[in-house]
Amino acid sequence: MARRQRTEGQAKSDLIKLCCFVTLILAAILIFINNLLPLIKVEVSGGFLNVLVLIKDIALLLGIVFGAFAFARARGKTWVIVFWVAVAFYVLSAILGLF
């Protein structure tokens, strides 16, 4: 039997699914750490936690960017410009830790 070829759309869909899964797992861990541990007087901070937050933010961006771009592209040039400004702001704020 011939092997079926994966299309570019399927590969993109798999990437989106992976990013959404990583975001879900990291968000669950980070919410647990940020909300439950202070209740039992445990202080958690450090570089490793910051790296996890950054990975979560980037995975979230990749998980939503394809759908948002398809929406913006269908609406016109102004929406695409707004999309790219929002993506740039999101990346800068994730990397610099502004929000």
N, C-alpha and C positions, 0 to 999 in steps of 0.2 A: 504494500500500500504506500502511496505517496504521502509524504509528510505535508501537512498544511503549513503554509507560510503565514507568519504573523504580520498583520498590517501595521502601518505607522499609528493608526488610530487605536489599535489594541494595545500597542506598547505605551502610548501616552496614557491610556486608561489605566493600565497596570501601575504606572508611575504615580498617577493621582491617587489610586487606591492605597498604594504603599505609603505615600506621604500622609494621607488621612489617618491611616492606622498608626503610624509613628506619632503623629500629633495627638491622637487619642490616648495612647499609652503614656507619653510624656506629660500631657496635661493632667491626667489622673494622678500620676506620681507627684507632680509639682503642687497640685491643689491639696493633696494629702499632706505634703510636707509643710506647705505654707499655712494651712488651716488647723490641722490637728496637733501637730507637734508643739506649737506655742501654748496650747491649752495645758500640756503636761510639763510646761516650763523647760522645754528643750530648744536651744538656740541653734538654728541651722543656717549656715552661710558658707561662702567660699567660692573659689573658682570653678569647681566641678558643677555646682548648682547653677552658676551663671552660664556655663557651657550648655547644660541641659535646656535651660530656658532659650538660649539662642537657637539650638537645634530644633526645638519645638516651634519657635517663631518662623524659622525658615521652612520647615515642613508644612506648617499651616499656610504660608504664602504659596508654596508650590501646589498645595492641595486645592486652593481656591483660584489661583491665577488663570488657569485654562478656561474655566467656566466664565469668569469675569471678563476675560478678553473676548470670548465669543459673544457675550452680551454687548460689550462696548463696540465691537466691530460691526455688529448688526445695526447699531444705532447711529453711527456716523463718526466723522472725524473729531468732533468736539468730545464725544464720549471716550474715544481712544486716547486723546490727550489727557483727559481727566484720569483715565485708567493708569497711564504711565506715571503721572504725577503722584497718584496714590501709591503705586508700587514703589516708587523712589522714596517717598516719605516713610512707608512701612519698613523698607530695608534699612534706611538710615536710623530710624528709631529703634529697630531691633538690634542693630549693631552697636549703636551708641548708648543704648539703654535709656532713652529719653522717656519712654512710657512703659 
